[in-house]
Amino acid sequence: MATQVKKEIVAELVEKIKKAQSVVFVDYQGIKVNEETALRKKMRESGAEYLVAKNRLFKIALKESGVEDNFDEILEGTTAFAFGYEDPAVPAKVVFDLAKDKAKAKQDIFKIKGGYLTGKRVSIDEVEALAKLPSREQLLSMVLNSMLGPVRKLAYATVAIADKKEAAGE
């Protein structure tokens, strides 16, 4: 690869790293083309991005982005990167679902290697925990439901009192 092309790739990666709320590192060895195409599409629809880049260029981009954590052992072998721009949990969820499907099919391919979340390196377990969190919409629904609980009980109590008074003829 020509030096100028490498510099352009690094600059593009630096921009993506700075813009991303999260990055999930994935060992994509053995994934089929149609599965990768579906993964890219699902990422795009969710406001995330999935791409493959050379480990060496990604290390340079991390350094130029001001990331101080060391990712040397993660950036070995085949590595793909899932960037979460709007919701930091999206890439973790999408990648985790595919990795889980591969594990169920007894295929030892497509594994999470680690991640980078809001300025710090995270382990595989932390990425998986993030993937298992409910979505933003689910969390908002849960909060709203818990807020409506007391109001609903008050309404039921008021109706019950009114029914009781009505039955007594008051």
C-alpha positions as CSV (number, residue, x, y, z in Angstrom):
1,M,0.0,0.0,0.0
2,A,1.3,3.5,-0.9
3,T,2.2,5.7,2.0
4,Q,-0.3,8.4,1.0
5,V,-3.1,5.8,1.0
6,K,-2.1,4.5,4.4
7,K,-2.1,8.1,5.8
8,E,-5.6,8.6,4.4
9,I,-6.9,5.3,6.0
10,V,-5.3,6.3,9.3
11,A,-6.9,9.8,9.1
12,E,-10.3,8.2,8.4
13,L,-9.9,5.8,11.3
14,V,-8.9,8.6,13.6
15,E,-12.1,10.4,12.7
16,K,-14.2,7.3,13.3
17,I,-12.6,6.6,16.7
18,K,-13.1,10.2,17.9
19,K,-16.7,10.2,16.7
20,A,-17.6,6.8,18.2
21,Q,-19.0,6.4,21.7
22,S,-17.8,2.7,21.6
23,V,-15.7,0.4,19.5
24,V,-16.0,-3.4,19.7
25,F,-13.0,-5.5,18.5
26,V,-14.0,-8.7,16.8
27,D,-12.2,-11.8,15.5
28,Y,-14.1,-12.3,12.3
29,Q,-12.2,-15.4,11.0
30,G,-14.5,-17.9,9.4
31,I,-17.5,-15.6,8.9
32,K,-19.3,-16.0,5.6
33,V,-19.7,-13.1,3.1
34,N,-23.5,-13.2,3.3
35,E,-23.3,-13.1,7.1
36,E,-20.9,-10.2,7.0
37,T,-23.1,-8.3,4.6
38,A,-26.1,-8.8,6.8
39,L,-24.1,-7.7,9.8
40,R,-23.0,-4.5,8.0
41,K,-26.6,-3.8,7.1
42,K,-27.9,-4.3,10.6
43,M,-25.1,-2.0,11.9
44,R,-26.0,0.7,9.4
45,E,-29.7,0.5,10.3
46,S,-28.8,0.9,14.0
47,G,-26.6,3.9,13.5
48,A,-23.3,1.9,13.8
49,E,-20.6,0.8,11.4
50,Y,-18.6,-2.4,10.9
51,L,-15.4,-2.4,9.0
52,V,-12.1,-4.4,8.7
53,A,-8.8,-2.5,8.8
54,K,-5.2,-3.5,9.2
55,N,-4.2,-3.9,12.8
56,R,-1.1,-1.8,12.4
57,L,-3.0,1.1,10.9
58,F,-5.6,0.9,13.6
59,K,-2.9,1.0,16.3
60,I,-1.5,4.2,14.7
61,A,-5.0,5.7,14.5
62,L,-5.6,4.9,18.2
63,K,-2.4,6.6,19.2
64,E,-3.2,9.7,17.0
65,S,-6.7,9.8,18.5
66,G,-5.1,10.2,21.9
67,V,-6.1,6.8,23.2
68,E,-3.6,5.9,25.9
69,D,-4.6,2.3,26.6
70,N,-2.6,-0.5,25.0
71,F,-4.5,-2.8,22.6
72,D,-1.5,-4.7,21.3
73,E,-2.7,-8.2,22.3
74,I,-6.2,-7.5,21.0
75,L,-4.9,-6.3,17.7
76,E,-3.4,-9.6,16.7
77,G,-4.8,-11.9,14.0
78,T,-8.0,-11.1,12.1
79,T,-9.7,-8.1,13.6
80,A,-12.8,-6.2,12.6
81,F,-14.2,-3.1,14.3
82,A,-17.7,-2.2,15.1
83,F,-18.2,1.5,15.8
84,G,-21.2,2.8,17.8
85,Y,-21.9,6.4,17.1
86,E,-25.4,7.1,18.5
87,D,-25.9,4.4,21.1
88,P,-22.7,2.8,22.5
89,A,-24.5,-0.5,23.2
90,V,-25.6,-1.1,19.5
91,P,-22.4,-2.6,18.2
92,A,-22.0,-4.8,21.3
93,K,-25.5,-6.1,20.9
94,V,-25.3,-6.8,17.2
95,V,-21.9,-8.5,17.4
96,F,-22.8,-10.4,20.5
97,D,-26.0,-11.8,18.9
98,L,-24.0,-13.1,15.9
99,A,-21.3,-14.5,18.1
100,K,-23.9,-16.2,20.2
101,D,-25.5,-17.7,17.1
102,K,-22.2,-19.0,16.0
103,A,-21.5,-20.6,19.4
104,K,-25.0,-22.3,19.3
105,A,-24.1,-23.7,15.9
106,K,-20.9,-25.1,17.5
107,Q,-18.8,-23.0,15.3
108,D,-15.7,-21.6,17.1
109,I,-15.6,-18.5,14.9
110,F,-16.5,-14.8,15.2
111,K,-15.6,-13.9,18.7
112,I,-15.5,-10.6,20.6
113,K,-11.9,-9.7,21.5
114,G,-12.6,-6.6,23.6
115,G,-13.7,-3.0,23.3
116,Y,-13.2,0.7,23.8
117,L,-16.0,2.6,25.6
118,T,-16.2,6.3,26.4
119,G,-12.5,6.7,26.6
120,K,-11.3,3.5,28.2
121,R,-10.5,0.0,27.2
122,V,-13.1,-2.7,28.3
123,S,-12.8,-6.4,28.6
124,I,-14.8,-9.1,26.7
125,D,-17.0,-9.6,29.8
126,E,-17.8,-5.8,29.9
127,V,-18.7,-5.8,26.2
128,E,-21.0,-8.8,26.7
129,A,-22.6,-7.1,29.8
130,L,-23.2,-4.0,27.7
131,A,-24.8,-6.2,25.0
132,K,-27.2,-7.8,27.5
133,L,-28.5,-4.4,28.7
134,P,-32.0,-3.5,27.6
135,S,-32.3,-1.0,24.8
136,R,-32.8,2.7,25.5
137,E,-36.5,2.4,24.5
138,Q,-37.0,-0.6,26.8
139,L,-35.3,1.3,29.7
140,L,-37.5,4.4,29.1
141,S,-40.6,2.1,29.0
142,M,-39.6,0.5,32.3
143,V,-39.0,4.0,34.0
144,L,-42.3,5.3,32.6
145,N,-44.1,2.1,33.8
146,S,-42.7,2.5,37.3
147,M,-43.7,6.1,37.4
148,L,-47.3,5.3,36.3
149,G,-47.7,2.5,38.9
150,P,-48.6,4.8,41.8
151,V,-50.9,6.9,39.6
152,R,-52.7,3.7,38.4
153,K,-53.2,2.4,42.0
154,L,-54.6,5.8,43.0
155,A,-57.1,5.6,40.1
156,Y,-58.1,2.1,41.0
157,A,-58.6,3.1,44.7
158,T,-60.7,6.2,43.6
159,V,-62.9,4.1,41.4
160,A,-63.3,1.5,44.1
161,I,-64.4,4.1,46.6
162,A,-66.8,5.6,44.1
163,D,-68.3,2.2,43.4
164,K,-68.6,1.5,47.1
165,K,-70.4,4.8,47.7
166,E,-72.7,4.1,44.7
167,A,-73.5,0.7,46.0
168,A,-74.4,2.0,49.4
169,G,-76.7,4.6,47.8
170,E,-74.9,7.7,48.8
